[in-house]
Amino acid sequence: MVPQDLPAVAYVGLAVVTLVVIWVSTYILERLRHLDHISKNVSTSYFLEDPTSLEKVPLPSVFAPASKYISLIIPAMNEEDRLPDTLDETLRFLQQRAKADTSFTYEIIVVDDGSKDGTAKAAFEFVRKHSLDVVRVIKLGRNQGKGAAVQRGMLSSRGELALFMDADAATDIHDLSKLEQELLALERTAVHSASPAPVTRSGAKQSLKGHVGSFAAMAVGSRAHLEKLAIAKRKWYRNFLMRGFHLCVLMVAGPGVKDTQCGFKMFTRSAVQQIFPNQRVHRWCFDVELIYLAKSLRIPIKEVAVTWTEIPGSKLRFTSIFHMLFELALIRLGYGLGFWNIRRQQLVQ
């Protein structure tokens, strides 16, 4: 009697597996189409708000000529406690640079990613104190993910260079200069290969009139030099999962960047114009996609060791790694199967 039941059980099992495969495939295809649609229709309904006059100011476009030397983008969600200290420390550093070098102009763009606390209120206090030209706040309304906040800030930046950094200031802001120098070195190398005329540090800095911002390059902060210490402190199963994640990253983005997830990355204006309109992933693995896009667009990438401090209150949970693996799969399938196309032309508005 049991043998007679086996075929029926097998058919039922096959039917269930088939339905699951169809459901998963349909869900993945829908996600790929949805993310692609969003990337082609980036909302222009956002604006800057002057907390003094309550005037709504249209967002600038990264495709317009640069009017600052550097833009700092800080994505923030429920960061009312940590954001003020980060802004204080960052502004002190920028003010010191500007005092020593009058050509060093800057802006900070805080992108409030649907916070439910007083993050926007805390940021607006700095707008009142330092002016809308120096500190700017973009409110996304609902939470869209760190990647979406970074993308919105980058596409609204006015700098020849643009850096995004975490709201907890886990990376020493002074390391901004390290990434900057690497980009300038890449630009000088490119200029020297095209022309024998030397380019001085001040000459490169005068890129507001057309130099470093027109050269596409990316510098990524890295904690790879701290990995041995991190492995020693983590539980064995976390190390196992992290090694698996790094292997998946290698399969998606390829070799060359050891630490893809450090929240301290700098781009030239040309790189921003080429990379960020193509960005589809908005949450855990948007960093990996940025690196993938840079490589696909043949934009040089330099990995730079930075000073990094573990800050209590991290929003990254243990279960987040499974969401990250799903996003890695989306990146691989989206570009690998041709659902996502990379727009290689540099758009001009």
C-alpha positions as CSV (number, residue, x, y, z in Angstrom):
1,M,0.0,0.0,0.0
2,V,2.9,2.4,0.7
3,P,4.4,2.0,-2.7
4,Q,1.1,2.9,-4.3
5,D,1.0,6.2,-2.3
6,L,4.5,7.2,-3.3
7,P,3.7,8.5,-6.8
8,A,0.9,10.7,-5.4
9,V,3.1,12.1,-2.7
10,A,5.8,12.7,-5.3
11,Y,3.4,14.6,-7.6
12,V,2.2,16.7,-4.7
13,G,5.7,17.5,-3.7
14,L,6.7,18.4,-7.2
15,A,3.6,20.6,-7.6
16,V,4.5,22.4,-4.3
17,V,8.1,22.9,-5.3
18,T,7.0,24.2,-8.7
19,L,4.6,26.7,-7.2
20,V,7.2,27.9,-4.8
21,V,9.7,28.4,-7.6
22,I,7.1,30.3,-9.7
23,W,6.2,32.5,-6.7
24,V,9.9,33.3,-5.9
25,S,10.7,33.9,-9.5
26,T,7.7,36.2,-9.9
27,Y,8.6,38.1,-6.8
28,I,12.2,38.6,-7.8
29,L,11.2,39.8,-11.3
30,E,8.7,42.2,-9.9
31,R,11.4,43.6,-7.5
32,L,13.8,44.0,-10.4
33,R,11.3,45.8,-12.5
34,H,10.2,48.0,-9.5
35,L,13.7,49.1,-8.7
36,D,14.5,49.8,-12.3
37,H,11.4,51.9,-12.6
38,I,12.4,53.9,-9.5
39,S,15.9,54.6,-10.9
40,K,14.4,56.0,-14.1
41,N,12.0,58.2,-12.3
42,V,13.9,59.7,-9.4
43,S,11.5,62.1,-7.7
44,T,12.0,65.8,-8.2
45,S,9.3,66.7,-5.6
46,Y,11.8,67.2,-2.8
47,F,13.0,70.6,-1.7
48,L,15.1,72.5,0.8
49,E,13.4,74.3,3.6
50,D,14.8,77.4,5.2
51,P,13.7,77.2,8.9
52,T,14.1,80.9,9.3
53,S,11.9,82.1,6.5
54,L,10.0,78.8,6.0
55,E,10.7,79.3,2.3
56,K,10.8,76.1,0.1
57,V,13.9,76.2,-2.0
58,P,14.2,74.0,-5.1
59,L,16.9,71.4,-5.0
60,P,20.0,72.1,-7.1
61,S,21.1,69.4,-9.6
62,V,24.5,67.7,-9.8
63,F,24.3,68.2,-13.5
64,A,24.6,72.0,-13.1
65,P,28.0,73.6,-12.8
66,A,29.6,73.1,-9.4
67,S,29.6,76.1,-7.0
68,K,31.4,74.4,-4.0
69,Y,34.6,72.5,-3.7
70,I,33.2,69.7,-1.6
71,S,29.8,68.4,-0.5
72,L,29.3,66.2,2.5
73,I,26.2,64.0,2.5
74,I,25.0,62.6,5.8
75,P,22.0,60.1,5.6
76,A,20.2,60.1,8.9
77,M,17.3,58.1,10.4
78,N,16.3,58.6,14.0
79,E,19.7,60.3,14.8
80,E,18.6,63.2,17.0
81,D,21.0,62.2,19.7
82,R,24.1,61.5,17.6
83,L,23.7,64.0,14.7
84,P,24.5,67.2,16.6
85,D,27.9,66.0,17.8
86,T,28.7,64.7,14.3
87,L,27.7,68.1,12.8
88,D,29.7,70.0,15.4
89,E,32.9,68.0,14.8
90,T,32.5,68.0,11.0
91,L,31.9,71.8,10.8
92,R,34.9,72.5,13.0
93,F,37.1,70.5,10.6
94,L,35.6,72.2,7.5
95,Q,35.9,75.7,9.1
96,Q,39.6,75.1,9.9
97,R,40.3,74.0,6.3
98,A,38.4,77.0,4.9
99,K,40.4,79.3,7.2
100,A,43.7,78.0,6.0
101,D,42.6,77.9,2.3
102,T,40.1,80.4,1.0
103,S,39.4,78.3,-2.1
104,F,38.0,75.5,0.1
105,T,34.3,76.0,0.0
106,Y,31.8,73.4,1.3
107,E,28.3,72.3,2.1
108,I,26.8,69.7,4.4
109,I,23.6,68.0,3.2
110,V,21.6,66.1,5.9
111,V,19.1,63.7,4.3
112,D,16.4,62.8,6.8
113,D,15.3,59.3,5.8
114,G,11.8,59.2,7.4
115,S,12.9,59.7,11.0
116,K,10.3,59.5,13.7
117,D,12.2,61.5,16.2
118,G,13.7,65.0,16.2
119,T,16.4,64.4,13.6
120,A,15.2,67.1,11.2
121,K,14.7,69.5,14.1
122,A,18.3,69.0,15.3
123,A,19.6,69.5,11.7
124,F,17.5,72.7,11.2
125,E,19.2,74.2,14.3
126,F,22.5,74.0,12.4
127,V,20.8,75.6,9.3
128,R,19.7,78.5,11.5
129,K,23.2,78.8,13.0
130,H,25.3,78.4,9.8
131,S,22.9,79.4,7.0
132,L,21.2,77.4,4.3
133,D,24.2,77.8,2.0
134,V,26.4,75.8,4.4
135,V,24.0,73.3,6.0
136,R,21.0,71.9,4.0
137,V,18.3,69.5,5.0
138,I,16.3,67.2,2.7
139,K,13.4,65.3,4.2
140,L,12.4,62.2,2.3
141,G,9.1,61.8,4.2
142,R,8.8,58.1,4.5
143,N,11.8,55.8,5.1
144,Q,13.4,54.7,1.8
145,G,16.7,53.3,2.9
146,K,20.2,54.6,3.5
147,G,21.0,54.1,-0.2
148,A,18.1,56.3,-1.3
149,A,19.1,59.0,1.1
150,V,22.7,59.0,-0.2
151,Q,21.4,59.0,-3.8
152,R,19.1,62.0,-3.2
153,G,21.9,63.9,-1.5
154,M,24.5,63.2,-4.2
155,L,22.1,64.2,-7.0
156,S,21.5,67.5,-5.2
157,S,25.1,68.2,-4.4
158,R,27.0,71.3,-5.5
159,G,30.6,70.2,-4.9
160,E,33.4,69.3,-7.3
161,L,33.9,66.4,-4.8
162,A,31.1,64.7,-2.8
163,L,31.6,62.5,0.2
164,F,28.9,60.5,2.1
165,M,29.5,59.7,5.7
166,D,27.5,58.0,8.5
167,A,25.6,60.1,11.0
168,D,27.4,58.4,13.9
169,A,30.8,59.7,12.7
170,A,32.4,56.3,13.1
171,T,35.1,57.3,10.7
172,D,37.4,60.2,11.7
173,I,36.4,63.2,9.6
174,H,40.1,64.1,9.2
175,D,40.4,61.1,6.9
176,L,38.4,63.1,4.4
177,S,41.8,64.6,3.4
178,K,43.2,61.1,2.7
179,L,40.4,60.3,0.2
180,E,40.7,63.7,-1.3
181,Q,44.4,63.4,-1.9
182,E,43.9,60.0,-3.5
183,L,41.3,61.4,-6.0
184,L,43.6,64.4,-6.7
185,A,46.5,61.9,-7.3
186,L,44.4,59.9,-9.8
187,E,43.4,63.1,-11.5
188,R,47.0,64.3,-11.8
189,T,48.1,60.9,-13.2
190,A,45.4,61.2,-15.8
191,V,46.3,64.7,-16.7
192,H,50.0,63.9,-16.9
193,S,49.3,61.0,-19.2
194,A,47.5,63.3,-21.5
195,S,49.7,66.3,-21.2
196,P,53.3,66.9,-20.0
197,A,52.3,70.1,-18.2
198,P,52.5,69.7,-14.4
199,V,49.4,70.1,-12.3
200,T,50.0,71.6,-8.9
201,R,47.9,71.0,-5.8
202,S,46.5,74.5,-6.0
203,G,45.9,74.0,-9.8
204,A,43.9,70.9,-9.1
205,K,42.0,72.7,-6.3
206,Q,40.9,75.3,-8.9
207,S,38.7,72.6,-10.4
208,L,35.7,74.8,-10.0
209,K,36.9,76.3,-13.3
210,G,37.1,72.8,-14.7
211,H,39.5,70.1,-13.4
212,V,39.0,67.4,-10.8
213,G,35.2,67.5,-11.0
214,S,35.3,66.7,-14.7
215,F,37.5,63.6,-14.0
216,A,35.6,60.5,-12.9
217,A,37.1,58.7,-9.9
218,M,35.9,57.1,-6.6
219,A,37.7,56.7,-3.3
220,V,36.4,54.3,-0.6
221,G,37.2,54.3,3.1
222,S,38.4,50.9,4.3
223,R,38.5,49.1,7.6
224,A,40.2,46.0,6.1
225,H,43.3,46.7,8.1
226,L,41.2,46.2,11.3
227,E,39.7,42.9,10.2
228,K,42.0,40.6,12.2
229,L,41.0,42.4,15.4
230,A,37.3,42.2,14.4
231,I,37.5,38.5,13.7
232,A,39.0,37.9,17.2
233,K,36.2,39.7,18.9
234,R,33.2,38.3,16.9
235,K,31.4,35.0,17.6
236,W,32.4,32.1,15.3
237,Y,29.0,32.0,13.6
238,R,29.2,35.7,12.8
239,N,32.6,35.2,11.3
240,F,31.2,32.3,9.3
241,L,28.3,34.5,7.9
242,M,30.6,37.4,7.2
243,R,33.0,35.3,5.3
244,G,30.1,33.9,3.3
245,F,28.9,37.5,2.7
246,H,32.3,38.6,1.5
247,L,32.4,35.7,-0.9
248,C,29.1,36.7,-2.3
249,V,30.3,40.3,-2.7
250,L,33.3,39.0,-4.6
251,M,31.1,37.1,-6.9
252,V,28.9,40.2,-7.6
253,A,31.3,43.2,-7.6
254,G,34.6,41.3,-8.3
255,P,38.0,41.8,-6.6
256,G,39.8,45.0,-5.9
257,V,37.9,46.4,-2.9
258,K,38.3,44.5,0.4
259,D,35.8,46.6,2.4
260,T,32.7,47.5,0.5
261,Q,30.5,48.5,3.4
262,C,32.4,51.3,5.1
263,G,30.2,54.4,5.2
264,F,32.8,56.8,4.0
265,K,33.1,57.2,0.2
266,M,34.1,60.1,-2.0
267,F,33.4,60.8,-5.6
268,T,34.3,63.4,-8.1
269,R,31.4,65.3,-9.7
270,S,31.7,63.4,-13.0
271,A,31.6,60.1,-11.1
272,V,28.4,61.2,-9.3
273,Q,26.8,62.2,-12.6
274,Q,27.6,58.8,-14.1
275,I,27.0,56.4,-11.1
276,F,24.1,57.6,-9.1
277,P,21.4,58.0,-11.9
278,N,22.0,54.2,-12.4
279,Q,21.6,53.2,-8.8
280,R,18.8,50.8,-8.1
281,V,19.5,49.3,-4.6
282,H,18.5,51.6,-1.8
283,R,19.1,49.6,1.4
284,W,21.7,47.2,2.7
285,C,23.9,46.6,-0.3
286,F,23.8,49.9,-2.2
287,D,27.6,50.3,-1.5
288,V,28.3,47.1,-3.5
289,E,26.2,48.3,-6.4
290,L,28.1,51.6,-6.5
291,I,31.3,49.8,-6.8
292,Y,29.9,47.5,-9.4
293,L,28.7,50.5,-11.4
294,A,32.0,52.3,-11.1
295,K,33.8,49.2,-12.4
296,S,31.3,48.8,-15.2
297,L,31.8,52.4,-16.2
298,R,35.6,52.1,-16.0
299,I,35.8,54.6,-13.2
300,P,39.0,54.2,-11.2
301,I,38.5,53.2,-7.5
302,K,41.0,53.7,-4.8
303,E,40.6,52.0,-1.4
304,V,42.0,54.0,1.5
305,A,42.6,52.9,5.1
306,V,40.7,55.1,7.6
307,T,40.5,55.5,11.3
308,W,37.3,53.8,12.5
309,T,35.6,53.5,15.9
310,E,32.8,51.1,16.9
311,I,29.9,53.3,17.9
312,P,27.2,51.9,20.2
313,G,23.6,51.8,18.9
314,S,24.3,50.3,15.4
315,K,21.1,49.6,13.4
316,L,22.6,46.6,11.7
317,R,21.0,43.4,13.2
318,F,22.2,39.9,12.9
319,T,19.3,39.0,10.6
320,S,20.2,41.9,8.3
321,I,22.8,39.7,6.5
322,F,19.9,37.7,4.9
323,H,18.5,40.9,3.5
324,M,21.9,41.8,2.3
325,L,22.3,38.4,0.5
326,F,18.9,38.9,-1.2
327,E,20.0,42.4,-2.5
328,L,23.3,40.9,-3.7
329,A,21.2,38.4,-5.7
330,L,19.1,41.2,-7.1
331,I,22.3,43.0,-8.3
332,R,23.7,39.9,-9.8
333,L,20.5,39.0,-11.6
334,G,19.5,42.5,-12.5
335,Y,22.7,43.4,-14.4
336,G,23.7,39.8,-15.3
337,L,20.4,39.0,-17.0
338,G,20.0,42.4,-18.6
339,F,17.0,43.5,-16.6
340,W,19.0,46.6,-15.5
341,N,20.8,48.6,-18.1
342,I,23.7,50.9,-17.3
343,R,23.2,54.3,-18.9
344,R,26.7,55.1,-19.9
345,Q,26.3,58.5,-21.3
346,Q,26.9,61.4,-19.0
347,L,23.6,63.3,-18.8
348,V,23.6,67.1,-19.0
349,Q,20.6,69.2,-17.9
